[in-house]
Amino acid sequence: RYDESLLLIRALGEVNNLLTLFTTDKSALENWRVADEAQRRDFSPVKVRLALESGQIPIPMDQSRYKQLCGLTAHPTPSTKPGMHNPSGRSVLGGHVQIAGVVVVLNELARILGCAAVAAASFLNFPQEPKLRMRSEGADLIKISGPLTLETVGNELSRYHKTFGA
């Protein structure tokens, strides 16, 4: 169920971008709180990302990663292959362990949760020490997330397939 997990990570990324915007623009938080349904469109995932980009703020869920997650999990295309997280290049239906899927999901989750910890620390009504620790632990999570991600897994699986013919 790696595609479903990645879809949830996409949702975490959207919320994380919003949190990041709120930590860098206090008026955005207040505007969001009082916005009606029509005004809330100003806080769509793409508008939030564009606001972060215009402020040159590091973006937890950038356009490239978001686009990959959308294409893989939310908005399939004719070239989308659901359940393909293995070197054979075949889609798999059901709950079969696919090591590449496990690793990609864990790395993407570690990265986005680390970003969330860093941003969320600003909102907590905690003493300074726990906030600093939360930011530090979040940064460590980002650093330890491995190199096999949505952006690299396709090339790595292709290379494996060519090398081993699996």
Stockholm file with secondary structure:
# STOCKHOLM 1.0

chainA/1-166         RYDESLLLIRALGEVNNLLTLFTTDKSALENWRVADEAQRRDFSPVKVRLALESGQIPIPMDQSRYKQLCGLTAHPTPSTKPGMHNPSGRSVLGGHVQIAGVVVVLNELARILGCAAVAAASFLNFPQEPKLRMRSEGADLIKISGPLTLETVGNELSRYHKTFGA
#=GR chainA/1-166 SS CHHHHHHHHHHHHHHHHHHHHHHHCHHHHHHHHHCCTTGGGGGSHHHHHHHHHHTTCCCSSCHHHHHHHIIIIISCCTTCCTTCCSTTCCCCCSSCCCHHHHHHHHHHHHHHHHHHHHHHTTTCCCCHHHHHHHHHHHHHHHHHSCSCSHHHHHHHHHHHHHHHCC
#=GC SS_cons         CHHHHHHHHHHHHHHHHHHHHHHHCHHHHHHHHHCCTTGGGGGSHHHHHHHHHHTTCCCSSCHHHHHHHIIIIISCCTTCCTTCCSTTCCCCCSSCCCHHHHHHHHHHHHHHHHHHHHHHTTTCCCCHHHHHHHHHHHHHHHHHSCSCSHHHHHHHHHHHHHHHCC
//
